[in-house]
Amino acid sequence: MNESRDANMFARDSVRRLPQYRPGAEACTIDLSDNTNLWGSPPAVLRALHDPSASASRYPAFYSEPLRASLLAYSVPGGVPPVGVVTGCGSDDILDSTLRTFGEPGDRIAYSAPTFVMIPYSARLNGLSPVEIPFALNGDIDAERLVDADAKITYLCSPNNPTGTAMSRAAAEYVVANARGIVLLDEAYAEFAPEVFVDLLARSERLIVARTFSKAFGMAGLRVGYGLGAPALVSLVERARGPYKVSSVAERCVLAALEAESVAWMREQACRAVGNRMRFAESLAALGLGALPSAANFVCVPTVRGDALCSALQVRGILVRLFKGLPQDLPDLAKSGGTALRIGIGPWEQMQTTLDALTEALA
Ligand SMILES: *Cc1c(COP(=O)(O)O)cnc(C)c1O
């Protein structure tokens, strides 16, 4: 009897055909593989996490007003017209709930490829058809082709994972103004980017901006993300999401993260990450490893030697993310045959150790 085959018989088609999402999690001393904050978490968040007076026996607030107000004040400074907020178990939850809210099985979701791996994954899980649009040759999104895909949902990610590239304002505005359906803008790396597009909420009732506490805020383990959009839109997403997705511990920590002291801490580390990224990219270039222009806390390095370099780093206890078979529309990815390393940026010591390992591996 083959038990797994029997279990498979009962599963939905969309689930049966899906591989388990499993980013490599090998043992290592320096982990540059997941773009988290390598300086840690804001001290006030750690204090909130260890608050001895906290209780666990009650449900968290269904929808905490103080959290909502703090999130708005932080993410929409100056205030655009009424914006609603939906929180979730990581922004993965916001993305997935948004797909489920607006995408009927069979509907199309269009996005520039390559992008965040959870999108094709979540699309398939929700029965949607992914429509992958190549990036423009200059590295920007191809706004016209995205709109022409006439999809129910158009997903934009800027800065984009795994390329690190940012889209232009003109392209963002074009998609938001002309897409037929919902535009889902993922700004997981907003805090590192020279430009964000949350202000476009003022121009569209069909735009949802997804953000997270997992990256710049250093709180990936607490699993908190949020979506911003017209109140009516956001409340639909919340309906599909279901209640109680943010634990009371996580909620307490997010409130601490949004205090001025924590935001200042976060901005300081984000600034360091950007500075180290520039320095690291220059050193990589000197080794003959050109990185794509990045607006985030990681660099994407297309290289035909991806496999060998990734193993050489791993032997030395350094974990980076290896991508193979990426779409080859960007000239640098065409040259590397679609292979690239994605390397997170942390304290300079770690970056120097990585550079030394790469130098050795290339010698
Ligand atoms: C890391 C990441 C997320 C966020 O994940 P969480 O579920 O909030 O931890 C979302 N989008 C992109 C593009 C990311 O890289």
The ligand as an ORCA input file, in Angstrom:
! r2SCAN-3c Opt
* xyz 0 1
  C      10.128     38.452      2.413
  C       9.084     38.891      1.477
  C       7.748     39.018      1.864
  C       7.313     38.834      3.248
  O       7.144     37.821      3.864
  P       6.469     37.723      5.292
  O       5.392     36.741      5.069
  O       5.931     39.056      5.674
  O       7.560     37.270      6.179
  C       6.823     39.479      0.972
  N       7.181     39.813     -0.269
  C       8.444     39.733     -0.679
  C       8.791     40.168     -2.039
  C       9.435     39.263      0.174
  O      10.694     39.153     -0.260
*
